[in-house]
Amino acid sequence: MTTKNIIYSIKKEDINGLKIRGFFEGWSNKPSCEVLRASIKNANYIVLAIDTDNNKLAGYITAITDGVLSAYIPFLEVECSYQKQKIGTTLVKKMLEQINHLYMIDLVCDKELASFYRKVGFESWHAMIKRNYSNQSGV
């Protein structure tokens, strides 16, 4: 699979009608397609990677912000068959174009993903998290 037919969009309505599958790999209680769509639509900022050949969501990134000083990036996901094609890097860059005017842009990631985020301009810091795995599916 190549990325030559990938377009990037910041329009929330573009999520409607796209095929969605292959996200949240490794999650024991994955959110449904409907929950994923709602999560994207409810974010303050989004960037979608859309495979125009298949009308399929290849990847996405979301940000939640106070609109003044801070933003949090809860999700950057690239569907398995589209990984290793710079889609994630492009999604981050396009998101930062939208929110780089803010003082702080934070995210929390798994340790094995830290090197990716360093390459796109983030630095390692300290974070505290709480996870309610029984709510992982969003319902």
Backbone as numpy.savetxt, mean C-alpha at the origin, in Angstrom:
# Nx Ny Nz CAx CAy CAz Cx Cy Cz
5.67 -11.97 -16.30 4.83 -10.80 -16.30 5.72 -9.56 -16.30
5.40 -8.57 -17.12 6.16 -7.34 -17.16 5.28 -6.18 -16.74
5.93 -5.07 -16.41 5.19 -3.91 -15.93 4.85 -2.93 -17.04
5.05 -3.29 -18.30 4.82 -2.33 -19.37 3.37 -1.85 -19.46
2.43 -2.62 -18.95 1.03 -2.23 -19.00 0.48 -1.84 -17.64
1.35 -1.38 -16.76 0.94 -0.91 -15.44 0.75 0.60 -15.49
-0.39 1.06 -15.04 -0.61 2.50 -14.89 -0.80 2.78 -13.40
-0.53 4.01 -13.00 -0.65 4.40 -11.60 -1.73 5.46 -11.49
-2.57 5.32 -10.47 -3.70 6.21 -10.29 -3.80 6.64 -8.83
-4.29 7.87 -8.62 -4.57 8.34 -7.27 -6.08 8.54 -7.07
-6.87 8.06 -8.01 -8.33 8.20 -7.94 -8.93 6.99 -7.24
-9.61 7.25 -6.13 -10.21 6.17 -5.35 -11.24 5.37 -6.15
-11.97 6.04 -7.02 -13.01 5.33 -7.78 -12.41 4.32 -8.76
-11.12 4.43 -9.06 -10.49 3.46 -9.97 -10.40 2.06 -9.37
-10.60 1.94 -8.06 -10.59 0.62 -7.42 -11.85 -0.18 -7.78
-12.92 0.53 -8.14 -14.18 -0.14 -8.48 -13.99 -1.01 -9.73
-14.44 -2.21 -9.66 -14.41 -3.09 -10.83 -13.09 -3.79 -11.09
-12.02 -3.44 -10.37 -10.74 -4.12 -10.59 -10.77 -5.51 -9.97
-10.11 -6.45 -10.62 -9.94 -7.77 -10.03 -8.91 -7.64 -8.90
-9.23 -8.26 -7.78 -8.35 -8.19 -6.62 -8.13 -9.60 -6.09
-6.86 -10.01 -6.04 -6.51 -11.28 -5.42 -4.99 -11.32 -5.22
-4.56 -12.17 -4.32 -3.13 -12.35 -4.10 -2.51 -11.39 -3.11
-3.32 -10.70 -2.32 -2.79 -9.78 -1.32 -2.80 -10.41 0.06
-2.06 -9.82 0.97 -1.97 -10.24 2.37 -1.41 -11.65 2.51
-0.38 -11.95 1.72 0.27 -13.26 1.80 0.81 -13.47 3.21
0.61 -14.65 3.73 1.10 -15.00 5.05 0.15 -14.64 6.18
-0.91 -13.91 5.87 -1.89 -13.57 6.91 -2.77 -14.79 7.15
-3.02 -15.10 8.39 -3.85 -16.25 8.72 -5.34 -15.95 8.55
-5.71 -14.69 8.59 -7.12 -14.29 8.55 -7.24 -13.09 7.60
-7.11 -13.34 6.31 -7.03 -12.27 5.31 -8.33 -11.47 5.20
-8.19 -10.15 4.98 -9.37 -9.35 4.67 -9.97 -9.76 3.32
-11.27 -9.64 3.21 -11.94 -9.93 1.94 -11.66 -8.81 0.94
-12.02 -9.05 -0.32 -11.87 -8.02 -1.35 -12.69 -6.78 -1.00
-13.85 -6.98 -0.43 -14.70 -5.84 -0.05 -14.04 -5.01 1.05
-13.43 -5.68 2.03 -12.74 -4.96 3.11 -11.54 -4.22 2.55
-10.81 -4.86 1.65 -9.65 -4.20 1.03 -10.10 -2.95 0.25
-11.16 -3.06 -0.53 -11.67 -1.89 -1.26 -12.05 -0.76 -0.30
-12.73 -1.11 0.80 -13.14 -0.09 1.78 -11.93 0.55 2.44
-10.91 -0.23 2.74 -9.69 0.29 3.34 -9.03 1.31 2.41
-8.98 1.00 1.14 -8.39 1.92 0.17 -9.25 3.18 0.03
-10.54 3.01 -0.10 -11.43 4.16 -0.28 -11.44 5.09 0.94
-11.23 4.54 2.13 -11.27 5.34 3.34 -9.94 6.01 3.69
-8.88 5.68 2.98 -7.58 6.32 3.23 -7.62 7.76 2.71
-6.80 8.61 3.29 -6.72 10.00 2.83 -6.01 10.11 1.49
-4.96 9.33 1.31 -4.20 9.32 0.06 -4.01 7.88 -0.39
-4.03 7.67 -1.69 -3.80 6.34 -2.25 -3.00 6.47 -3.54
-2.32 5.39 -3.89 -1.79 5.21 -5.24 -2.06 3.75 -5.58
-2.67 3.55 -6.73 -2.98 2.21 -7.23 -2.07 1.88 -8.40
-1.61 0.64 -8.46 -0.91 0.12 -9.63 -1.90 -0.82 -10.32
-2.27 -0.46 -11.54 -3.31 -1.19 -12.25 -2.73 -1.84 -13.51
-2.92 -3.14 -13.63 -2.53 -3.87 -14.84 -3.67 -3.69 -15.85
-3.43 -2.89 -16.86 -4.49 -2.58 -17.83 -4.82 -3.75 -18.75
-3.90 -4.71 -18.88 -4.19 -5.89 -19.70 -5.27 -6.76 -19.07
-5.26 -6.83 -17.74 -6.15 -7.74 -17.02 -7.19 -7.02 -16.16
-7.19 -5.69 -16.18 -8.07 -4.91 -15.31 -7.94 -5.40 -13.86
-6.68 -5.52 -13.42 -6.38 -6.13 -12.13 -5.55 -5.16 -11.28
-5.81 -5.16 -9.98 -5.00 -4.40 -9.05 -3.69 -5.15 -8.84
-2.59 -4.54 -9.26 -1.26 -5.15 -9.11 -0.63 -4.76 -7.78
-0.98 -3.58 -7.26 -0.43 -3.13 -5.99 -1.07 -1.83 -5.57
-0.82 -1.44 -4.33 -1.38 -0.19 -3.83 -0.62 0.27 -2.59
-0.74 1.54 -2.29 -0.21 2.12 -1.06 -1.25 3.11 -0.55
-1.41 3.17 0.78 -2.36 4.10 1.38 -1.66 4.92 2.44
-2.20 6.12 2.70 -1.71 6.97 3.78 -2.89 7.60 4.50
-2.75 7.72 5.79 -3.73 8.39 6.64 -3.01 9.58 7.25
-3.66 10.75 7.24 -2.97 11.96 7.66 -3.88 12.91 8.43
-3.25 13.78 9.23 -3.99 14.87 9.85 -4.05 16.07 8.93
-3.36 16.00 7.81 -3.38 17.06 6.80 -2.52 18.27 7.13
-1.84 18.24 8.26 -1.06 19.39 8.70 0.41 19.02 8.93
0.64 18.03 9.78 2.01 17.68 10.16 2.40 16.24 9.89
1.44 15.33 9.95 1.84 13.92 9.97 1.00 13.04 9.05
1.65 11.94 8.67 0.96 10.90 7.89 1.51 9.55 8.33
0.67 8.56 8.22 1.04 7.19 8.52 0.72 6.36 7.29
1.65 5.53 6.87 1.44 4.63 5.73 1.15 3.23 6.29
-0.12 2.85 6.32 -0.44 1.53 6.87 -0.20 0.38 5.89
-0.37 0.63 4.60 -0.25 -0.47 3.64 0.52 -0.09 2.39
1.45 -0.95 2.06 2.07 -1.02 0.74 2.03 -2.49 0.40
1.27 -2.83 -0.60 1.11 -4.23 -1.00 1.29 -4.35 -2.51
2.06 -5.34 -2.92 2.19 -5.67 -4.34 1.83 -7.14 -4.46
0.86 -7.43 -5.34 0.40 -8.80 -5.54 1.59 -9.66 -5.95
1.60 -10.88 -5.45 2.76 -11.78 -5.60 3.32 -11.86 -7.01
2.48 -12.03 -8.00 2.98 -12.22 -9.37 3.56 -10.94 -9.97
3.42 -9.80 -9.29 3.96 -8.53 -9.79 5.17 -8.06 -9.01
5.59 -8.83 -8.01 6.72 -8.41 -7.20 8.02 -8.51 -7.97
9.02 -7.77 -7.49 10.38 -7.72 -8.07 10.38 -7.02 -9.43
9.44 -6.09 -9.63 9.38 -5.33 -10.88 9.38 -3.83 -10.63
9.79 -3.41 -9.43 9.88 -1.99 -9.05 8.52 -1.32 -8.86
7.46 -2.09 -8.80 6.14 -1.51 -8.58 6.06 -0.90 -7.18
6.56 -1.62 -6.18 6.55 -1.10 -4.81 7.33 0.19 -4.69
8.50 0.25 -5.31 9.31 1.46 -5.29 8.56 2.62 -5.95
7.93 2.36 -7.06 7.16 3.40 -7.76 5.99 3.86 -6.92
5.30 2.93 -6.28 4.17 3.30 -5.41 4.62 4.22 -4.29
5.74 3.89 -3.64 6.25 4.73 -2.55 6.61 6.12 -3.08
7.32 6.18 -4.19 7.72 7.48 -4.75 6.51 8.33 -5.10
5.49 7.72 -5.68 4.29 8.48 -6.04 3.51 8.92 -4.80
3.53 8.11 -3.76 2.88 8.52 -2.51 3.64 9.69 -1.89
4.96 9.61 -1.86 5.75 10.69 -1.27 5.57 12.00 -2.03
5.34 11.92 -3.34 5.05 13.14 -4.10 3.81 13.84 -3.55
2.87 13.06 -3.03 1.62 13.62 -2.51 1.76 14.14 -1.08
2.60 13.51 -0.26 2.61 13.83 1.17 3.94 14.35 1.69
4.90 14.56 0.83 6.23 14.97 1.28 6.26 16.37 1.89
5.19 17.13 1.79 5.12 18.45 2.42 4.90 18.36 3.93
4.59 17.18 4.42 4.32 16.99 5.84 5.62 16.79 6.62
5.60 17.14 7.90 6.77 17.01 8.77 7.17 15.56 8.98
6.21 14.71 9.33 6.57 13.32 9.61 5.70 12.35 8.83
6.38 11.38 8.26 5.74 10.31 7.51 6.24 9.01 8.12
5.37 8.31 8.77 5.76 7.12 9.52 5.13 5.86 8.94
5.81 4.75 9.16 5.27 3.44 8.84 5.93 2.43 9.74
5.32 1.30 9.88 5.87 0.19 10.63 5.92 -0.99 9.67
7.07 -1.68 9.66 7.19 -2.82 8.74 7.86 -3.99 9.44
7.73 -5.15 8.83 8.44 -6.32 9.31 9.94 -6.11 9.09
10.75 -6.73 9.96 12.21 -6.54 9.89 12.78 -6.84 8.51
12.27 -7.86 7.87 12.82 -8.24 6.56 12.52 -7.22 5.46
11.63 -6.27 5.73 11.31 -5.23 4.74 12.05 -3.92 5.00
12.77 -3.83 6.11 13.44 -2.57 6.47 14.42 -2.10 5.41
15.16 -3.01 4.80 16.15 -2.60 3.79 15.47 -1.97 2.57
14.29 -2.48 2.20 13.54 -1.87 1.09 13.20 -0.43 1.42
12.66 -0.20 2.61 12.25 1.15 2.98 13.44 2.10 3.13
14.59 1.60 3.57 15.80 2.44 3.61 16.15 2.91 2.20
16.04 2.04 1.23 16.38 2.38 -0.16 15.49 3.47 -0.73
14.26 3.60 -0.20 13.35 4.61 -0.72 13.25 5.83 0.20
14.22 5.96 1.13 14.35 7.20 1.89 13.89 7.19 3.33
13.47 6.07 3.85 13.07 6.00 5.25 14.25 5.59 6.10
14.20 5.90 7.37 15.24 5.47 8.29 14.64 4.61 9.39
15.47 3.75 9.93 15.03 2.87 10.99 14.85 3.69 12.27
13.82 3.38 13.03 13.50 4.12 14.24 12.94 3.12 15.24
12.21 3.57 16.19 11.60 2.69 17.17 10.08 2.81 17.06
9.41 1.72 17.25 7.95 1.73 17.18 7.40 0.76 18.20
6.22 1.02 18.61 5.48 0.10 19.47 4.20 -0.26 18.71
3.84 -1.51 18.79 2.64 -1.94 18.07 1.77 -2.80 18.97
0.52 -2.86 18.64 -0.42 -3.80 19.25 -1.23 -4.40 18.11
-1.30 -5.69 18.07 -2.06 -6.37 17.03 -3.17 -7.20 17.66
-4.38 -7.06 17.14 -5.52 -7.88 17.53 -5.79 -8.85 16.39
-5.10 -9.96 16.40 -5.19 -10.91 15.28 -6.60 -11.44 15.05
-7.43 -11.43 16.08 -8.79 -11.89 15.89 -9.58 -10.91 15.01
-9.08 -9.69 14.85 -9.72 -8.69 13.99 -8.99 -8.52 12.65
-8.07 -9.39 12.33 -7.21 -9.25 11.16 -7.97 -9.17 9.84
-9.10 -9.81 9.74 -9.86 -9.79 8.49 -10.64 -8.51 8.28
-10.75 -7.69 9.31 -11.47 -6.43 9.19 -12.95 -6.54 9.46
-13.41 -7.72 9.79 -14.84 -7.89 10.11 -15.00 -8.57 11.45
